Amino acid sequence: MSEPQAYLPLQPLPVTVRWAVLFAASLLLAGVLQWVRLPAALLLGPLAAAALVQMGGGAVRVPRLLIVAAQAIIGCLVAQSITPAIISGFVRYWPIILATVALSVGASALIGWTMSRLRIIPGTTAVWGMLPGAATVMMVMAEAHGADFRLVAFMQYLRVVLVAAAASVVALWFAHGGGGRFSAGLFPPVDLTNLGATAAIALVGAGLAARMPAGVLLGPLVLGAVFNVLGWVKIELPPLVLIATYTLIGWNTGLRFTRDVLATAARALPQSIGATAILMAFCGLLAWLLVEFLHVDPLTAYLATSPGGIDAAAIIAASTKVDTSFVMALQTVRVILLLFVGPSVARWVAGTLDRTSASPGPDGAPDLGNLD
């Protein structure tokens, strides 16, 4: 006898009504999360709303063209943070920055490999979920390389929340206010020339790199970074454009959360929290080494080495007396490095897992117990 199907209250509704429900739920949840100052609230709210709508039987499909545009804008957003000051900070501290980044990326890859090996999270998904880069970028890259980007999103944003909360506590005695990305309001003055140039960078960069994995994101990033550093273009991303971008990325992810995915995420929650805590502790050790041997002030060291949450680190750095160029140079270099080495790390993990699962058992036959 088959099990009765779950009641899905949104399933009988027409598509237009489902979209209306999704819009309303996204606005409500994003507003609440923004009010409590949760990092990435404008992405997490739509993501959670889309997951709830999907679970309620109200599935809709975001047009592919809008998702491509959103990914190109995310590339421009990362490029916007690569400034001459960041380059100057990197040139000044490059051995320290590269060593610190390499150690933190290595630790995250090892933790992700261990989670995959223990079958806590299947395949390379755990590695993408633990890599301490920009969460949205890692999510897009994971999808392009065949990982379960829904679980990657779960792990990445869990890490973002935990890291940002810890950074806020560490900076409690130093930070005195400070605004978010949209502290100037939703309708600041817009330079139409720069806005047009930014749109051209997104279009041309995405077109040139469209055949590469995650090329729609990487093309605008590389092209925009070069133009931004050389001073040829000032990347202009109005708040409403970014809000729409975050919303589209959130919807695209949340609408793919099935009951099975949510069940897997719930089962992996304690282990994901534990893995993130281990990574944060390791990065805290790196911060302590910077303080002890290079006499970097503690808050600068902590913000620079915190594993992810680059926006939160930037906001706290801007509102305190720290070496902002050092903080942002290390954070930005790590994001850029992960964009290019992340796929290689994921392939290496997949290869080691395949070799392990194919190793002979006691009777000489392959051990099939570890196959995904």
QUIMO-V452133 format. One record per residue. RES is the residue in three letters. PSI is psi in degrees with one decimal (999 if undefined). D_LAST is the distance of its C-alpha to the last C-alpha in Angstrom with 1 decimal. Layout:
RES;PSI;D_LAST / RES;PSI;D_LAST
This chain:
MET;125.9;29.7 / SER;150.6;27.5 / GLU;144.0;27.1 / PRO;140.8;29.5 / GLN;145.8;28.2 / ALA;146.9;28.4 / TYR;125.0;31.6 / LEU;97.6;31.1 / PRO;-25.6;34.4 / LEU;-10.4;34.0 / GLN;-39.5;32.8 / PRO;-11.9;36.4 / LEU;147.1;37.6 / PRO;162.3;38.4 / VAL;-39.4;36.4 / THR;-38.4;39.3 / VAL;-37.8;39.4 / ARG;-42.5;35.6 / TRP;-39.8;36.2 / ALA;-41.9;39.1 / VAL;-42.8;37.1 / LEU;-44.0;34.4 / PHE;-48.4;37.2 / ALA;-45.1;39.0 / ALA;-38.9;36.0 / SER;-43.4;34.9 / LEU;-43.3;38.5 / LEU;-51.3;38.8 / LEU;-40.5;35.6 / ALA;-39.4;36.1 / GLY;-42.3;39.7 / VAL;-46.5;38.8 / LEU;-35.0;36.2 / GLN;-37.4;38.7 / TRP;-37.1;41.5 / VAL;7.5;39.6 / ARG;38.7;38.9 / LEU;133.6;35.1 / PRO;144.7;33.6 / ALA;31.8;32.2 / ALA;-36.9;33.9 / LEU;-11.6;34.6 / LEU;-41.3;31.0 / LEU;-35.0;29.5 / GLY;-55.3;32.2 / PRO;-36.2;31.3 / LEU;-47.9;27.6 / ALA;-40.6;28.1 / ALA;-43.8;30.6 / ALA;-39.3;28.3 / ALA;-41.3;25.6 / LEU;-41.1;28.3 / VAL;-42.0;29.7 / GLN;-44.9;26.4 / MET;-27.9;25.9 / GLY;5.1;29.5 / GLY;13.4;29.1 / GLY;35.5;30.9 / ALA;135.3;28.4 / VAL;170.1;30.1 / ARG;124.7;29.1 / VAL;128.0;30.2 / PRO;136.7;31.7 / ARG;-38.4;29.7 / LEU;-37.9;32.9 / LEU;-36.8;33.2 / ILE;-42.1;29.7 / VAL;-44.2;30.5 / ALA;-41.3;33.8 / ALA;-41.1;32.2 / GLN;-38.0;29.9 / ALA;-38.6;32.9 / ILE;-37.4;34.9 / ILE;-39.6;32.2 / GLY;-42.8;32.7 / CYS;-34.9;36.4 / LEU;-43.6;36.0 / VAL;-41.6;34.3 / ALA;-33.8;37.0 / GLN;-30.6;39.7 / SER;-9.6;38.9 / ILE;98.4;39.4 / THR;168.0;43.1 / PRO;-34.3;45.7 / ALA;-38.3;45.8 / ILE;-44.4;42.1 / ILE;-41.7;42.7 / SER;-42.8;45.7 / GLY;-37.4;43.8 / PHE;-44.6;41.2 / VAL;-38.2;43.9 / ARG;-37.2;45.6 / TYR;21.7;42.6 / TRP;-39.1;40.2 / PRO;-41.3;39.5 / ILE;-44.4;38.9 / ILE;-47.3;36.7 / LEU;-40.2;34.5 / ALA;-44.1;34.1 / THR;-44.3;33.3 / VAL;-44.5;30.8 / ALA;-42.3;29.1 / LEU;-42.8;28.8 / SER;-38.8;27.5 / VAL;-41.2;24.9 / GLY;-42.7;23.9 / ALA;-42.0;23.7 / SER;-39.9;21.5 / ALA;-39.7;19.1 / LEU;-42.7;19.0 / ILE;-43.5;18.5 / GLY;-41.7;15.6 / TRP;-42.4;14.0 / THR;-42.0;14.7 / MET;-38.3;13.2 / SER;-42.9;9.8 / ARG;-37.4;10.3 / LEU;1.3;11.3 / ARG;29.5;8.4 / ILE;-45.2;11.4 / ILE;130.4;10.2 / PRO;153.3;6.7 / GLY;-144.8;7.0 / THR;0.5;10.8 / THR;-40.4;12.0 / ALA;-35.8;13.2 / VAL;-48.5;15.2 / TRP;-35.5;16.8 / GLY;-28.4;17.6 / MET;-18.2;19.3 / LEU;125.5;21.3 / PRO;62.2;24.9 / GLY;-167.3;26.1 / ALA;124.3;27.7 / ALA;-45.8;25.3 / THR;-39.9;26.1 / VAL;-45.0;25.7 / MET;-36.8;22.3 / MET;-46.0;21.2 / VAL;-43.0;22.7 / MET;-40.8;21.3 / ALA;-42.3;17.7 / GLU;-41.7;18.2 / ALA;-25.8;19.8 / HIS;15.6;17.0 / GLY;6.4;14.2 / ALA;164.8;12.8 / ASP;92.9;13.1 / PHE;-16.1;16.8 / ARG;-45.0;17.5 / LEU;-33.1;15.7 / VAL;-44.1;17.1 / ALA;-43.3;20.4 / PHE;-48.7;20.2 / MET;-42.5;19.5 / GLN;-45.8;22.1 / TYR;-24.6;24.8 / LEU;-43.8;24.4 / ARG;-42.5;25.1 / VAL;-45.9;27.9 / VAL;-46.1;29.6 / LEU;-42.7;29.4 / VAL;-44.5;30.5 / ALA;-38.7;33.3 / ALA;-43.6;34.5 / ALA;-41.7;34.7 / ALA;-37.8;36.5 / SER;-39.1;38.9 / VAL;-44.1;39.8 / VAL;-38.4;40.3 / ALA;6.4;42.6 / LEU;-39.3;44.4 / TRP;-5.6;47.6 / PHE;-35.1;47.5 / ALA;138.4;46.5 / HIS;77.9;49.3 / GLY;-144.6;48.0 / GLY;139.9;46.4 / GLY;173.7;45.1 / GLY;-168.5;41.9 / ARG;-29.1;41.2 / PHE;33.7;43.5 / SER;-20.3;46.3 / ALA;-0.2;48.8 / GLY;169.4;48.2 / LEU;-18.6;46.6 / PHE;58.6;49.4 / PRO;166.0;50.4 / PRO;139.7;52.5 / VAL;130.1;50.5 / ASP;108.2;51.5 / LEU;-32.4;51.1 / THR;-47.8;51.4 / ASN;-35.9;48.4 / LEU;-43.4;46.5 / GLY;-40.3;47.1 / ALA;-38.9;46.1 / THR;-42.3;42.9 / ALA;-38.6;42.1 / ALA;-41.1;42.9 / ILE;-44.6;40.6 / ALA;-44.1;37.7 / LEU;-49.8;38.6 / VAL;-45.6;39.3 / GLY;-44.0;36.4 / ALA;-38.7;33.8 / GLY;-40.7;35.4 / LEU;-34.2;35.5 / ALA;16.2;31.9 / ALA;-29.4;30.4 / ARG;-10.7;28.6 / MET;151.5;26.7 / PRO;127.3;23.4 / ALA;21.4;24.8 / GLY;-28.5;28.2 / VAL;-27.3;29.8 / LEU;-44.8;29.5 / LEU;-35.5;30.1 / GLY;-55.5;33.1 / PRO;-32.6;35.3 / LEU;-51.1;34.2 / VAL;-48.4;35.5 / LEU;-44.8;38.5 / GLY;-39.7;39.5 / ALA;-43.3;39.2 / VAL;-48.3;41.5 / PHE;-35.6;44.0 / ASN;-44.1;43.9 / VAL;-38.6;44.5 / LEU;-10.2;47.3 / GLY;13.1;48.9 / TRP;-30.8;49.0 / VAL;138.9;47.2 / LYS;112.8;46.7 / ILE;125.8;43.5 / GLU;115.5;44.5 / LEU;93.5;42.0 / PRO;149.9;43.9 / PRO;-42.1;42.5 / LEU;-33.1;42.2 / VAL;-43.4;40.1 / LEU;-40.3;37.7 / ILE;-44.5;37.6 / ALA;-38.7;36.8 / THR;-49.1;34.1 / TYR;-40.9;32.4 / THR;-45.2;32.7 / LEU;-43.4;31.1 / ILE;-42.2;28.1 / GLY;-44.8;27.8 / TRP;-45.5;28.2 / ASN;-34.4;25.7 / THR;-50.9;23.0 / GLY;-33.9;24.3 / LEU;-10.3;24.6 / ARG;5.8;20.9 / PHE;104.2;20.1 / THR;173.3;19.3 / ARG;-37.3;19.5 / ASP;-42.1;15.8 / VAL;-44.2;15.5 / LEU;-35.5;18.6 / ALA;-41.7;17.3 / THR;-42.7;14.2 / ALA;-41.6;16.8 / ALA;-40.8;19.2 / ARG;-31.9;17.0 / ALA;0.2;16.2 / LEU;-50.4;19.9 / PRO;-42.4;21.4 / GLN;-36.7;18.8 / SER;-40.3;19.3 / ILE;-44.0;23.0 / GLY;-43.0;22.9 / ALA;-41.4;21.1 / THR;-40.0;23.6 / ALA;-39.6;26.4 / ILE;-44.0;25.5 / LEU;-42.0;25.4 / MET;-39.5;28.7 / ALA;-40.7;30.3 / PHE;-44.7;29.4 / CYS;-31.8;31.0 / GLY;-37.5;33.9 / LEU;-40.4;34.4 / LEU;-40.1;34.6 / ALA;-42.3;37.2 / TRP;-38.8;39.2 / LEU;-38.6;39.3 / LEU;-38.7;40.6 / VAL;-45.8;43.3 / GLU;-43.5;44.3 / PHE;-22.1;44.5 / LEU;-1.3;45.2 / HIS;33.0;47.1 / VAL;140.5;45.1 / ASP;148.4;45.9 / PRO;-42.3;43.3 / LEU;-39.7;42.5 / THR;-45.7;42.1 / ALA;-43.0;39.8 / TYR;-45.8;37.6 / LEU;-35.8;37.4 / ALA;-36.7;36.7 / THR;-8.2;33.8 / SER;132.3;32.3 / PRO;77.2;28.6 / GLY;-173.7;28.9 / GLY;48.1;31.1 / ILE;-35.3;33.4 / ASP;-45.5;35.5 / ALA;-41.5;36.1 / ALA;-41.3;37.0 / ALA;-41.9;39.4 / ILE;-45.4;41.1 / ILE;-41.4;41.7 / ALA;-38.3;42.8 / ALA;-20.9;45.2 / SER;9.0;46.8 / THR;168.8;47.4 / LYS;77.6;49.2 / VAL;171.3;46.3 / ASP;88.4;45.8 / THR;-38.1;44.1 / SER;-37.6;43.8 / PHE;-44.8;41.9 / VAL;-50.6;39.5 / MET;-30.8;38.8 / ALA;-46.3;38.7 / LEU;-44.0;35.9 / GLN;-43.5;33.9 / THR;-41.6;34.4 / VAL;-38.9;33.6 / ARG;-42.4;30.3 / VAL;-46.6;29.3 / ILE;-43.5;30.5 / LEU;-43.2;28.8 / LEU;-29.8;25.4 / LEU;-32.4;26.0 / PHE;-31.3;26.2 / VAL;-15.7;24.0 / GLY;-50.5;21.2 / PRO;-39.1;19.5 / SER;-41.6;20.1 / VAL;-44.3;18.6 / ALA;-41.1;15.4 / ARG;-38.5;15.3 / TRP;-43.8;16.1 / VAL;-45.0;13.4 / ALA;-40.6;10.8 / GLY;-43.3;12.9 / THR;-36.3;13.0 / LEU;-39.4;9.4 / ASP;-42.2;9.2 / ARG;-38.7;12.4 / THR;-45.1;11.5 / SER;-23.8;8.6 / ALA;2.0;11.3 / SER;145.5;14.1 / PRO;142.4;16.4 / GLY;-171.8;16.6 / PRO;-30.0;20.1 / ASP;9.5;21.1 / GLY;-9.0;20.3 / ALA;156.6;17.3 / PRO;141.8;13.9 / ASP;106.7;12.0 / LEU;0.6;9.1 / GLY;-19.7;8.7 / ASN;7.6;6.4 / LEU;142.0;3.8 / ASP;999;0.0
